């Protein structure tokens, strides 16, 4: 048992003292409520030696309503920033910001204020086809071995697969997690579960190799959630990493604006999903219009069929003479025809609403090469997808490219599958994320308050 007390101090992601109505955290599985002092900030929390017992685990953090004392459902996450001489400074990260286009497509005043205060810019990410909303992950507190750790049965591809899928089972808890657990770095898991230090760590070469990030194991759903929630958690973390966030440090962590649309209509019903995109492009336009009216700089990253919603919304903005109102648009593995930006009537003049547009395509995207093309044999005369071979080199596109308004980038050497950007390899992070997505020579120049170059 420790012989001295531990002081907890709370700050926002920029190191400022945290101001909130009231806060409830769970320390070592014990709930503690914190309230404002007369200056409007929380007093430091001093834990006696018997309270913290040598470790402090912040499981959960949420705001409380001062009148009722009940949670306000504006979930927050407290993460250790640093520890020094009995002081633990905790970074409290605001709740994730997600819009359901099928429900209310507009932000509330608190969310608008977050983007204004955090650099006066917003990065929107919209997911692709066959994705339901899912749910967020959690902070597991226990696990169990389901088989002896030394046994590797022949029908498994490798020791890693046997280890993760049949030998280690993490137990879910009600402590919601909305910050990515980076499974390419096992330190966080092995620190939380010392018993796993050796059997878990030795099998992490599979993650680092980046061979198949789409199949990274059942534990990803436990820690990082499922469906659109998993996409938002991973992509938000990737954007922050690309901007310069060190591993396991969260000062300056920036929330994105995740955009969900009902795209899970069955794998054999792709054209119905396209019609859903058309239906929800106007709610998305209304969301963009709201940000424009508040003078918040807008950057958009869209994946797969989500690119269709983006281009249709931009077309509608262009029709209302809202040209150059979006700072940058990145279409990643777009499930669109290769002539979408030029002579396709559904997206006519969409490019005019964005100051800059980047198309990222890969010849190793087998989903777009086979599934997308076969779904449009009778619809388009050109069946190659924009995210597979890139844009059709017609006169208008060549003009747009020469003016640097539109950039088409073949990143086949770094992206080996349709959704591999969710858990990127080191080469994909360095050569694509940090060059064409956030910062670099061609990427987004304003993301939160990061000093991008």
Helices and strands as residue ranges (DSSP letters): E 6-11, E 22-27, E 30-35, E 45-47, H 49-52, E 58-64, E 71-84, E 87-93, E 97-100, H 109-117, E 121-126, E 137-138, E 142-145, H 159-162, I 163-167, E 168-171, E 176-177, H 187-192, G 194-196, H 197-201, H 205-209, G 213-215, H 218-224, H 227-243, E 257-260, H 270-293, E 297-303, H 306-319, E 326-332, G 345-347, G 350-353, E 354-361, H 366-366, I 367-372, H 373-375, H 386-389, H 395-402, E 406-410, G 420-423, H 426-428, I 429-437
